[in-house]
Amino acid sequence: MERLEKQLALLMELDQLKSVLRRTRVKSAEKRLENSAEHSWHVALMAILMEEHANAPVDIARVVKMLLLHDIVEIDAGDTFVYDAVASAEQEEKELAAATRLFGLLPEEQGKELHELWLEFESAESDDAKFAKALDRIIPMLLNYHNQGQSWQEHGVTREQALTVNQKIELGSQALWNKAKQIIEEATKNGWLKA
């Protein structure tokens, strides 16, 4: 019973992820910002659909788990705009503390297993993590592109920033990196990214 109570405690804590707003607007309701729970769900589904585009064979169940877990730390640490270098540098420490707290709510062995999976995603060294990171990077680009560069324009993002920040996509999927570069060039041509 104690095990179940610990699992339910984390489950209810995770509900807060629905209130963590990101900088990108949802395509279906362009005036509303996406929340982190929606992002995690969307990118996890993307993994299932895009598995064939991974650079190396991946364990898609592990990739989906990583993507469903990767942003739960935002409950405590908040979301950081990927193009904000200063905030991104400070975010790592906050996220580590959040991961320790959140996974610590679970029964010890389960919390340890999920924390290790989260750390694997963060380090992006395994094929599974590289692919998961690639997906996590390209999905906001797709939303931005289909929203006429909304977030890029609001924050004055440049073509060079978009290329530099998102180049890690290439480590997980060459096909998705090629698509990302196409998106960046078209967005620049349309004036959505500063040249």
N, C-alpha and C positions, 0 to 999 in steps of 0.2 A: 504494500500500500504506500509506503514511503517513497518508493521508486516512482510510482504513478504520480504522486503529488508533486515531486520534483519536476517531472516531465511536463505536467500541466502548468506548473508555475512558469516555466520558460515559454510554453505555448502562449500563455496570456501576456507575458512580457513582449512577445513577438508582435502582438497586435499593434504595438506602438509604431512599428515600421510603416504602417499605413498613413501615419501622420508626418513622416519625414519627407519633405518636399525637395525635389531635385530642380535643376535649372531649365530642363527641357519640358516643353508642353506636349501633351498627348496629341496624337494626330486626329483622333476621333472627336476631341473637344478642345480645339486649339487655344482656347482662353484659359484652360486649366493646366496647372503644372502636374507633371507625373510625380507619383510618390515612389519611395524606394521599394515597397512591396510589389507594386505593379511592374517596376523595372526588373526585379528578380524573377517574377513569374514570366515575363516576356522573354528575357534572355535565356531562361531555362528551356522554354519551348523552342527558341531559336536553335539551341544546341541539338535538340532532337532532329530538327529539320535540316541542319547544316553539317551533320556529322561527316558526310562524305567529303567535305571541303577541308578537313583537318590535314595538316602537313604529314602527320604520322597517325597510325592507328591509336584510337583512344577508347577508354572504357566510358561509354556515354553515361552510364548510371553515376559514376564518380563525377563526371563533368557537371551533370545536372545537380547533384548534391552540392558541389562547390558553388554553383551559381545561385542556388536557393539560400545558401548560407553566407555568401560573401559580403553582403551589405547589412547583415543584422547588427553589426557593430555601430551602425549609424544611429541606432536607438539612443546610445550614449554620446557618440562622437559627432553626430550630425553628418550631413553630406558636404563634401568639398568639391567645388568646381574644378574639374580636371585641368583647366588651363590656368589656374591660380597657383603658381609655383610656390609662393610663400606659404599659403594655407595648406597645400599638399605636403610640404615638408613637416609642418607641425602636426598634421593629421595622424601620422603613423603611431606616435606615442599614445594618442587618445584612443585609437582603434585597438591597440594591443591591450590597453587597460579594459576597454569595453569587452573584448573577446574573453579575457580572463573572468570578468564578472558574469557575463551571460552564459558561457559554457560551464562555469562553476555552479550554476543553478541545477544542472543535471546530475544524475547519478555519476559517480566519479569516472568509471570506464567509458561511459557514453560521452560525457563531456570532454574527456581526453581525446577520444577518437575524432569527434567533430572539430575540436580546437586544432588538432593536427591537420585535418583536411583544410580548414580555413587558412592555416599557416602555409600549407602547400600551395594554395591558390595565390596567396600574397607573394610568395617567393617566385612563382612562375618559372620553375625549373623543369618540372615533369611535363611530358607531352600533354597530359590531361589539363594541367594548369595553364600551359601556354595557349591551348585551344580555348579554354574558358575565358582567359584574359582577352584573347582576340575578339571573342563574341561580346564581352563586356564593353570593349572599346568601340566596336562598330555600331552597336544598336543606338546609342545616342546620336551618332553621326547620321544614321538613317532617318531618325526622327527630325533632327535639325534640317536635313536636306528637304524632307517632305513638308516641313513647316517654313519653307523659304528662308532658312538660316536664322530662325528666331533667336536662339540662344547665342549663336555666334555674333549676330549683329548687336544684341543687347549688351554684350560684354566686350565688343571690339576685338574679337579673335582674328588673328592673321592666318594667311595661308601657311606660312612657315610654322606657326604654332601648331596648327592642325596636323601638318606633316610630322613634326617632331614628336608631339605627344602621342600620336596614334601609330607610329611606326612599329610598335611592339606587336601590332596585329600580324605582321609578317612572320613572326616567330611561331604563331599558331596556325595560320592559314594564309598561304600565298594568294589563293583565289580571293579571299576577303580583303587582303591588302590591296590587290589590284582594283577591286571595287571601291575601296576607301579612297585610293588615289584619284580615281575617276570622279567620285563625289566631290573631293576637295577641288579639283580643277574646274568642275562645272559650277561649284559654289563660288569660286573666285571670279569666274567669268560673269556670273550673275550679280556680283557685288555683295554677296552674303558673307564672304570672308574678305578681309582687307588683303590687297595684293602685297 
